[in-house]
Structure formats: C-alpha cells, structure tokens
Amino acid sequence: MTITAGVQRNEAMQAHEIAVTPPTVRMDDPVSKAVQLMVVNRLPGLVVVDDADRPIAVLPGTQVLRLTIPESYRDDPALVRTVDEIHADLFWHGPGKLTVGDCLPKPAAKPATVAPEATLLEVATVMANKRSPLIAVVDRSGRLTGAVTLERLLTSLAVAGPND
C-alpha cells in the first residue's frame, strides 16, 4: 500500500522491486567460474548472457552439479553406494575443462524471463512453469536488468500481506 497526498492505494509489487543484480556468465566460461559465482553470491543458478548482455539461458546449479557426477554413477545409483567416503567427496574435481555451454541442454531452452513491471504472480508462474529457481528480468530491448531468485520471491510473498 502506498500513501500519496493522504490517499491510500494498493499496488502490486513488481519484479524490478525484488530483483537482484546478478553476476552473469557466458557460454565459454569455465564451470568452475560459474560455481564460484553461485557460491559467493548465494545464488541457485546463473543467467547466461551473450555479448550484448541479453539472456540466452538460465543455468540452474542442479544442472552444473549433475554434469560433475560421472555418467556411470548417474545411471546406476547402486554403484554410488560402493564408493568410500574419501573418494566420494572427490567427484567434484572431474569437471575441470567443462564450460558453461557444456552444462546447457542442446539446444538450450529459451531463458525464463519477465519484464521489470511483472507482478509477483507473473514471476511465480514463469518460475513454476519453467522449473527455474532464477528468473531473468529484461527490458524491452531484451537486455538483462536483474534477476529474481526463488528465495527473494518466496520472502517477498511471505512478508507481503493482503493489506500491503
């Protein structure tokens, strides 16, 4: 609710109000850079951009994690239980030469995006339909202006009451 000149008005919260300025990666960046950016910024994924800073994909952290697991283990969960604890923690060292582009499905799916003025319901709908924990906020020219994370969306929904 906004009070302007003594008049109360209800306004829906918009995507740009809860968006963060995310770090981005490009297709040829190493996976290790993507992981570092996700960890340092506490993000569930990253927006992959082209040279004009237009989103070309959203890279969920779960996809990066999936590709770091050797294929034989992904295909046979029983095999995973045969690896001792010391070696089980070393699987992460395998993706050394993988790039962000290697982690994306071929062809890469259209990124989950919304306009800055999208309502939280619109953001939630896109996030749920795309099964993406991160939604890129783009301006009319398609340039990235921010991103909404699942955590930011849920926090905003939890603290916003019907009279806000």
ZIZI-V289729 format. One record per run of one state. SS is the DSSP state (helix for helix, strand for strand, loop for the rest). FROM is the first residue (numbers start at 0). TO is the last residue. If there is no record, write none. Layout:
ss->[SS SS]
from->[FROM FROM]
to->[TO TO]
This chain:
ss->[loop strand loop strand loop strand helix loop strand loop strand loop strand helix loop strand loop strand helix loop helix loop helix loop helix loop helix loop strand helix loop strand loop strand helix loop strand loop strand helix loop]
from->[0 1 4 6 9 13 14 18 19 20 23 25 29 30 41 44 49 53 60 68 70 75 76 80 84 88 90 95 98 99 103 112 115 118 119 130 133 138 142 149 159]
to->[0 3 5 8 12 13 17 18 19 22 24 28 29 40 43 48 52 59 67 69 74 75 79 83 87 89 94 97 98 102 111 114 117 118 129 132 137 141 148 158 163]
